[in-house]
Amino acid sequence: MRVLITNDDGIGSPGLVALARGARDHGWATVVAAPARESSGTGAGLTAAEDERRVGVQRRELPGLPDVPGFAVAAHPAFITLVAAQGAFGDPPDIVLSGVNRGANVGRAVLHSGTVGAALTASLNGARSMAVSLDVGLEPGEEHWATAVAVATGLFDRLAALPAGATLNLNVPNRLDAAAPRRASLAEFGVVRSRVKQTDDGSITLTSIVVGGDLPAGSDAALLADGHPTVTPLRAVTEDVDLAL
């Protein structure tokens, strides 16, 4: 299996290196191509063009992975998986792994996630893909990247056996170990939500807050809040055949 590892936290993220190591140790031919700088919240955006519509790409050696080709790309993660499908970083990947993201990606808000956007864009171009996120919360302490990778690794062979274009969204609690993931539905909202604040100078800031209230039973947000890893199959944009006009 030819595997591309990307993320939206940027090429310097320890979660990216941990996931790449997990894929390599699984015996997959692994290449890393990730944003040169942090690109969270970019969804499936393709913003990338620089001067004369050129996109900067630099080779990078990842810590402890001298045998894994690495590329820092001046682009959003969805753009990276799009051009990877056209051979930008070698043969097009069979599988795209996006993460490990610093922070959970649950509920319908995954629409805005650069981590998930990269995985869905990869699926539109024929790859099997999985977004992997670690639920570090708003006040993270030690980040247990190895736990997220261990849970993800347990899904690698199942992911490889899925039809081309399949996408999984995996969330893992931030702890020393975790059980196998439970299949979950998408919650309408998660525990952490965004709030807009307008400042005196007219600018806008977006902050995250923790909200209370019951979460839908069996949803990714509820199960993750209870300490369970969750996995949710996702489908990229398609027409709504049931909507009457």
Order of alpha helices (4+ residues) and beta strands (2+ residues): beta-alpha-beta-beta-beta-alpha-beta-alpha-beta-alpha-beta-beta-beta-beta-alpha-beta
